[in-house]
Amino acid sequence: MHKAMILSGAAALVLLSACEKAEAPAPAPTETTEVVDETVPADAADVEADSATAPHRFADWAGKWIGVEGMYVTITPGEPGKYKLDMQSDLDTQGSYDGSDSEHGIKFKRGAEELSLRRGSGDETGLKYLAGKKECLIVKEGEGYCRD
């Protein structure tokens, strides 16, 4: 019986060492296929995805900003990178303007002027009423809008 145990142990070692040397075959690569919905053109699907996920660079500016003497601008995000600006820019000028993302703010055209709303402080507006305010948008010197 003692010999049988030794032979069994030796046979088990041989089997284990054979198992260690044998390499498991690498898994076969699986093929994937892309399912294309032919009812929607590929370009249209890409545009839809882009417009649905594209951010507005200045989305945190949305809402109403107050200037002096009843002036204001209300910013509403539209399509990606586009905004609607409802603005009372002076006592005689009230209108809606189409704006778009630019490097430093929201650019828009008012009359013949190419303008841009940019971040600034109340002191930078040059307007005494807005002095000391920290969260402001400036169009040009003498025209700015702030949030309290």
C-alpha atoms as one frame of an Amber mdcrd trajectory, in Angstrom:
protein
   0.000   0.000   0.000   2.873   2.325   0.692   4.181   1.841  -2.865   0.719
   2.555  -4.299   0.572   5.874  -2.473   4.010   6.916  -3.683   3.146   5.979
  -7.272  -0.182   7.820  -7.036   1.570  10.945  -5.744   4.201  10.763  -8.497
   1.505  10.325 -11.162  -0.401  13.339  -9.787   2.769  15.487  -9.947   3.402
  14.465 -13.541  -0.182  15.341 -14.480  -0.031  18.718 -12.719   3.266  19.675
 -14.332   1.851  18.732 -17.742  -1.128  20.971 -17.092   1.118  23.924 -16.194
   3.130  23.596 -19.411   0.103  23.412 -21.659  -1.080  26.874 -22.614  -4.723
  27.575 -22.926  -5.598  28.660 -26.440  -6.290  32.362 -26.841  -9.960  33.161
 -27.187 -11.031  33.490 -30.764 -11.719  37.066 -31.794 -15.382  37.799 -31.963
 -16.777  39.642 -34.899 -19.096  42.556 -34.325 -21.451  43.949 -36.834 -22.900
  47.428 -36.848 -26.632  47.576 -37.210 -27.593  50.569 -39.317 -31.098  51.975
 -39.265 -31.651  52.668 -42.937 -34.736  54.765 -42.243 -32.544  57.621 -40.894
 -29.627  58.882 -42.987 -26.336  58.530 -41.106 -25.576  62.261 -41.338 -28.955
  63.198 -39.879 -28.443  60.870 -36.930 -25.039  62.459 -36.243 -26.474  65.976
 -36.371 -29.312  64.965 -34.061 -26.884  63.506 -31.540 -24.609  66.553 -31.766
 -27.420  69.061 -31.273 -28.884  67.103 -28.399 -25.595  66.901 -26.522 -23.785
  70.040 -27.684 -23.411  72.483 -24.813 -23.963  76.204 -24.788 -20.646  77.766
 -23.872 -22.351  80.454 -21.786 -25.404  78.515 -20.551 -24.846  79.791 -17.000
 -25.642  83.307 -18.294 -29.256  82.327 -19.058 -31.880  84.474 -17.391 -32.419
  88.156 -16.688 -29.625  90.667 -16.031 -30.451  94.180 -14.801 -28.865  97.446
 -15.908 -29.598 101.062 -14.953 -32.837 103.019 -15.468 -34.911  99.971 -16.428
 -32.355  98.500 -18.825 -32.068  94.724 -18.963 -31.042  91.758 -21.041 -32.710
  88.339 -20.872 -30.632  85.510 -22.323 -32.340  82.349 -23.551 -30.260  79.455
 -24.969 -31.547  78.119 -28.296 -29.861  75.730 -30.702 -26.361  74.646 -29.681
 -24.135  77.712 -29.469 -27.053  80.083 -30.167 -28.970  82.453 -27.896 -31.951
  84.778 -28.017 -31.266  88.163 -26.396 -34.269  90.249 -25.345 -32.830  93.627
 -24.496 -33.766  97.130 -23.393 -30.393  98.744 -24.077 -31.364 102.384 -23.609
 -34.518 104.421 -23.050 -35.432 104.251 -26.747 -34.070 100.887 -27.860 -35.793
  97.631 -27.052 -35.435  94.546 -29.227 -34.627  90.888 -29.660 -31.318  89.831
 -31.133 -29.802  86.540 -32.212 -26.570  85.781 -30.397 -23.936  83.101 -30.743
 -20.939  81.777 -28.846 -17.681  83.616 -29.415 -14.286  83.364 -27.795 -15.052
  85.667 -24.851 -18.826  85.960 -24.781 -22.011  86.089 -26.792 -21.730  88.063
 -30.027 -24.758  89.723 -31.607 -25.652  92.437 -34.066 -27.742  95.440 -33.001
 -28.504  97.728 -35.899 -25.247  98.162 -37.809 -23.087  97.412 -34.745 -21.356
  94.082 -34.142 -21.348  93.736 -30.358 -20.539  91.157 -27.726 -21.671  90.466
 -24.180 -18.627  89.633 -22.058 -18.096  88.870 -18.389 -16.996  91.759 -16.176
 -17.623  93.620 -12.944 -19.919  96.513 -12.132 -16.898  98.801 -11.860 -15.873
  97.907 -15.435 -19.240  99.057 -16.814 -18.453 102.662 -15.881 -21.942 102.951
 -14.392 -22.201 104.308 -10.824 -25.358 102.284 -10.077 -23.562  99.001 -10.894
 -20.304  99.845  -9.078 -19.253  97.171  -6.598 -21.282  94.390  -8.227 -19.280
  91.284  -9.086 -21.403  89.252 -11.516 -21.971  91.398 -14.592 -22.058  91.330
 -18.379 -20.693  94.256 -20.355 -21.572  95.275 -23.908 -19.463  98.446 -24.005
 -18.506 101.244 -21.643 -21.683 102.699 -20.250 -23.749  99.599 -21.032 -23.758
  96.680 -18.660 -26.083  94.367 -16.802 -25.590  92.617 -13.448 -27.066  90.019
 -11.145 -27.111  90.602  -7.406
